[in-house]
């Protein structure tokens, strides 16, 4: 279908006079506003007026659809024209985004694993240094003990002082050891950004209801199914008894056009 064929029905549209439409409708409104129903006779007159109003509304709707019909038809044709290619592009966007996110996620996993291994290596090295420091400290204490036993307290004090300095040096070295900071897993590309969106889903409705019952400040998490309540009220009428629900009857008046 060509673009000309799509918009051809719009050329036949003729809009009615807006002032005439408003005048007729306002006249009907003014009449019913001034009407007083206080007897069977005035009730019958009101019923006749109601039918006339319904007839005018029907005519008004026919005039409206005479205009909107071709417009809606053209709109549908336009939407049909663009729907398929739009869907292909949406599908293409979703696929490439999924692949890009998959690549980014995998690179982040690899980077996290590399960081984990590097941190584990640092911890192992720190443990080795601590063990070495402890062994040297023990050896120095044993040597100092022998020197004291031999009567050389001064030399023993020197050995202990050197051992304390060496232990402090090793401890300081272990303390400042850190894993290297890895570069970003995926370099930024102009016009493309990655965002994280945290979401939640209900996995146990009964548990959620129990939680809200115990914590009423979260009452907004539960939606009332008004449609289901109305269906129950229609079936059960005044016998429907549910805590927190008011069942009531609403009168409705139906009328045909004249």
NORDA-V645445 format. One record per pair of residues at least 4 apart in sequence whose C-alpha atoms are under 7 Angstrom apart, sorted by sequence separation. I is the first residue (numbers start at 0). GAP is how many residues later the second one is. D is the distance in Angstrom with one decimal. If there is no record, write none. Layout:
i;gap;d
I;GAP;D
I;GAP;D
This chain:
i;gap;d
0;4;6.3
1;4;6.4
2;4;6.5
3;4;6.0
16;4;6.5
17;4;6.2
18;4;6.0
19;4;6.2
20;4;6.3
21;4;5.8
22;4;6.0
23;4;6.4
24;4;6.3
25;4;6.0
26;4;6.2
27;4;6.5
28;4;6.2
29;4;6.4
30;4;6.2
37;4;6.4
38;4;6.1
39;4;6.1
40;4;6.3
41;4;6.0
42;4;6.2
43;4;6.4
44;4;6.2
45;4;6.0
46;4;6.3
47;4;6.3
48;4;6.1
49;4;6.2
50;4;6.2
51;4;6.2
52;4;6.1
53;4;6.1
54;4;6.3
55;4;6.1
56;4;6.1
57;4;6.2
58;4;6.3
59;4;6.2
60;4;6.1
61;4;6.0
62;4;6.7
63;4;6.1
64;4;5.1
66;4;6.7
67;4;5.7
68;4;6.1
69;4;6.1
70;4;6.0
71;4;6.0
72;4;6.2
73;4;6.2
74;4;6.1
75;4;6.0
76;4;6.1
77;4;6.4
78;4;5.7
81;4;5.9
82;4;6.0
83;4;6.3
84;4;6.3
85;4;6.1
86;4;6.0
87;4;6.1
88;4;6.0
89;4;6.1
90;4;6.1
91;4;6.2
92;4;6.0
93;4;6.0
94;4;6.3
95;4;6.1
96;4;6.0
97;4;6.0
98;4;6.2
99;4;6.1
100;4;5.9
101;4;6.1
102;4;6.2
103;4;6.1
104;4;6.1
105;4;6.2
106;4;6.1
107;4;6.0
108;4;6.1
109;4;6.2
110;4;6.2
111;4;6.1
112;4;6.2
113;4;6.1
114;4;6.0
115;4;6.1
116;4;6.1
117;4;6.2
118;4;6.2
119;4;6.1
120;4;6.1
121;4;6.1
122;4;6.1
123;4;6.2
124;4;6.1
125;4;6.1
126;4;6.1
127;4;6.1
128;4;6.0
129;4;6.1
130;4;6.1
131;4;6.1
132;4;6.0
133;4;6.1
134;4;6.1
135;4;6.0
136;4;6.1
137;4;6.2
138;4;6.1
139;4;6.0
140;4;6.1
141;4;6.4
142;4;6.3
143;4;6.1
144;4;6.1
145;4;6.1
146;4;6.3
147;4;5.3
151;4;6.4
152;4;6.2
153;4;6.5
154;4;6.3
155;4;6.3
156;4;6.1
157;4;6.1
158;4;6.1
159;4;6.1
160;4;6.3
161;4;6.1
162;4;6.0
163;4;6.1
164;4;6.2
165;4;6.2
166;4;6.1
167;4;6.1
168;4;6.2
169;4;6.2
170;4;6.1
171;4;6.4
172;4;6.5
203;4;6.3
204;4;6.2
205;4;6.2
206;4;6.1
207;4;6.2
208;4;6.1
209;4;6.3
210;4;6.0
211;4;5.3
224;4;6.4
225;4;6.1
226;4;6.3
227;4;6.3
228;4;6.1
229;4;6.1
230;4;6.3
231;4;5.9
232;4;4.9
235;4;5.3
0;5;6.8
36;5;5.2
146;5;5.1
147;5;4.9
36;6;5.6
146;6;6.4
211;6;5.7
211;7;5.9
232;7;6.4
146;8;6.8
147;8;6.1
146;9;5.4
237;9;6.7
143;12;4.3
232;14;6.6
143;15;6.2
143;16;6.6
139;19;6.3
140;19;6.6
139;20;6.2
139;23;6.0
136;26;5.9
136;30;7.0
132;34;5.4
132;37;6.5
128;41;6.5
129;41;7.0
128;45;6.7
125;48;5.1
12;54;5.9
121;55;6.8
121;56;6.7
121;57;6.5
9;60;5.9
118;60;5.5
8;61;5.5
9;61;6.4
117;61;5.6
6;67;5.8
5;68;5.5
5;71;6.2
110;74;6.3
107;77;5.6
106;78;5.3
106;79;7.0
103;82;6.4
53;202;6.6
54;202;4.4
53;203;4.6
54;203;5.6
50;204;6.5
50;205;5.9
51;205;6.2
50;206;4.4
51;206;5.4
50;207;4.7
